[in-house]
Amino acid sequence: MARIALIPGDGIGLEVVREARRVLEVVATAESLDLTLDDWDLGAERFLREGVSITDAEFQALSDDYDAILLGALGDPRVPTNQHAKDILLGMRFKLDLYVNYRPCALLSPDLSPLGSPPAELRLDIFRENTEGAYTGMGGSFKTGTPDEVSLEENIATRKGVERIIRAAFAFAESRGRSRVTLVDKANVQRFVGGLWRRVFEEVGSEYPDIDRDGMYVDAMAMDLVRRPGRYEVIVASNLFGDIISDLAAEVTGGLGLAPSANIHPGRHALFEPVHGSAPDIAGTERANPLGAIRCVGLLLDHLGHAEAGERVERSAVASFRAGCTTPDLGGEASTGDVGSWIVKHLETSYAHGD
Ligand SMILES: NC(=O)c1ccc[n+]([C@@H]2O[C@H](COP(=O)([O-])OP(=O)(O)OC[C@H]3O[C@@H](n4cnc5c(N)ncnc54)[C@H](O)[C@@H]3O)[C@@H](O)[C@H]2O)c1
């Protein structure tokens, strides 16, 4: 039995998680998986209603009682500080110690890429460190608002934090038969933090003699991902550089609406979420592309040990796009629910035919 927490959150999160849930239910029935899906009321509505974003007891329950979490998105214009989103998202990242942010970026069709002539096969698997770097909130400012203002924001790199994400990237590359892992940093300027990353990358990488390794400065990588993205396979980076490079890779491979992500502490916790935000500009209009969330279901099933079921979901998601059942962001006229229904039907048919 596996227990899954569904957190639709805000905006289009509600629409895309609704479709992801339908997909999960079809697979669970067809595969006789014993899944319990619990809906969690976390988001702006609850924050505005009760003044609470998430309690310690809720963090504890998410930590102790669930095998995986599926999140839509958090962010609402009625909460201009985005306090609830920070409490919930960063809270889970840090309290559950979800140190691997895995973002697979695969090009479903060449015409989806803004690049003129992308490689026929393009797949980038990005491993972003998720718990330290520039995201710890350590810093401060002095003489704030005066001409003498001084502001500091720390960039934290621990040996343990750097080593575990690099190990996760190499282990992934080995398990999936990938031949190259690339470290992205700015070691020419950030000598101390960059030096630690480079040393650990060499040490860990030398344990994988069959996998090529190279290092790229983040500015050169930004150019190269546009110029020759096909050169790269698995990419590992700090929190900040991984954040930027993964958005670039998502765009090069078709855009935010399609991209899934996983936040994982291997062996302990896993949270899956589409890369996009709550898109208040289209929330409630049924124009949100649900593919990012539905592809998260594929990752979630894989994580729970149902790799074939996960691949089946991915194939059905790709098939919906190839059949022209797409939302307006991809040039189609289908609604969020239409795309979900198409994928549900495709899955049911493929199970019925034993495909
Ligand atoms: N992980 C998260 O929950 C997360 C991530 C990013 C942003 N946010 C929050 O979301 C809110 C909006 O942020 P933003 O506008 O910068 O980013 P966004 O990703 O929500 O939207 C950016 C643009 O992409 C479009 N878009 C996004 N997802 C789409 C989808 N699935 N289908 C079709 N179009 C889609 C939107 O309509 C918008 O024009 C903010 O409150 C922000 O803090 C949350």
The ligand as a MOL file (V3000), in Angstrom:
LIG
                    3D

  0  0  0     0  0            999 V3000
M  V30 BEGIN CTAB
M  V30 COUNTS 44 48 0 0 0
M  V30 BEGIN ATOM
M  V30 1 N 6.6280 25.7390 -7.6130 0
M  V30 2 C 5.6860 26.6610 -7.5740 0
M  V30 3 O 4.6420 26.4850 -6.9610 0
M  V30 4 C 5.9030 27.9480 -8.3170 0
M  V30 5 C 6.8600 28.0510 -9.3290 0
M  V30 6 C 6.9600 29.2540 -10.0360 0
M  V30 7 C 6.1400 30.3260 -9.6930 0
M  V30 8 N 5.2400 30.1830 -8.6890 0 CHG=1
M  V30 9 C 4.2940 31.2570 -8.3370 0
M  V30 10 O 3.2860 31.3020 -9.3410 0
M  V30 11 C 2.8140 32.6510 -9.4690 0
M  V30 12 C 2.9250 33.0870 -10.9230 0
M  V30 13 O 4.3130 33.1050 -11.2920 0
M  V30 14 P 4.8500 33.3700 -12.7550 0
M  V30 15 O 3.7880 34.0970 -13.5300 0
M  V30 16 O 6.1940 33.9560 -12.6290 0 CHG=-1
M  V30 17 O 5.0780 31.9250 -13.3710 0
M  V30 18 P 4.0240 30.9060 -13.9930 0
M  V30 19 O 4.7640 29.6650 -14.3260 0
M  V30 20 O 2.8770 30.7350 -13.0820 0
M  V30 21 O 3.4940 31.5850 -15.3500 0
M  V30 22 C 4.3720 32.1110 -16.3360 0
M  V30 23 C 3.6290 32.1720 -17.6820 0
M  V30 24 O 3.4960 30.8410 -18.2040 0
M  V30 25 C 2.1440 30.4990 -18.3490 0
M  V30 26 N 1.9640 29.1240 -17.8720 0
M  V30 27 C 2.5220 28.5870 -16.7560 0
M  V30 28 N 2.1480 27.3110 -16.6130 0
M  V30 29 C 1.3400 27.0470 -17.6530 0
M  V30 30 C 0.6130 25.8880 -18.0510 0
M  V30 31 N 0.6500 24.7430 -17.3440 0
M  V30 32 N -0.1360 25.9590 -19.1660 0
M  V30 33 C -0.1900 27.0770 -19.9070 0
M  V30 34 N 0.4810 28.2160 -19.5820 0
M  V30 35 C 1.2180 28.1930 -18.4600 0
M  V30 36 C 1.3400 31.4890 -17.5110 0
M  V30 37 O 0.0380 31.6800 -18.0060 0
M  V30 38 C 2.2140 32.7140 -17.5580 0
M  V30 39 O 1.9040 33.4750 -18.7010 0
M  V30 40 C 3.6580 33.4840 -8.5130 0
M  V30 41 O 2.9490 33.6390 -7.3200 0
M  V30 42 C 4.8950 32.6430 -8.3060 0
M  V30 43 O 5.5180 32.8940 -7.0750 0
M  V30 44 C 5.0850 29.0240 -8.0110 0
M  V30 END ATOM
M  V30 BEGIN BOND
M  V30 1 1 1 2
M  V30 2 2 2 3
M  V30 3 1 2 4
M  V30 4 1 4 5
M  V30 5 2 4 44
M  V30 6 2 5 6
M  V30 7 1 6 7
M  V30 8 2 7 8
M  V30 9 1 8 9
M  V30 10 1 8 44
M  V30 11 1 9 10
M  V30 12 1 9 42
M  V30 13 1 10 11
M  V30 14 1 11 12
M  V30 15 1 11 40
M  V30 16 1 12 13
M  V30 17 1 13 14
M  V30 18 2 14 15
M  V30 19 1 14 16
M  V30 20 1 14 17
M  V30 21 1 17 18
M  V30 22 2 18 19
M  V30 23 1 18 20
M  V30 24 1 18 21
M  V30 25 1 21 22
M  V30 26 1 22 23
M  V30 27 1 23 24
M  V30 28 1 23 38
M  V30 29 1 24 25
M  V30 30 1 25 26
M  V30 31 1 25 36
M  V30 32 1 26 27
M  V30 33 1 26 35
M  V30 34 2 27 28
M  V30 35 1 28 29
M  V30 36 1 29 30
M  V30 37 2 29 35
M  V30 38 1 30 31
M  V30 39 2 30 32
M  V30 40 1 32 33
M  V30 41 2 33 34
M  V30 42 1 34 35
M  V30 43 1 36 37
M  V30 44 1 36 38
M  V30 45 1 38 39
M  V30 46 1 40 41
M  V30 47 1 40 42
M  V30 48 1 42 43
M  V30 END BOND
M  V30 END CTAB
M  END
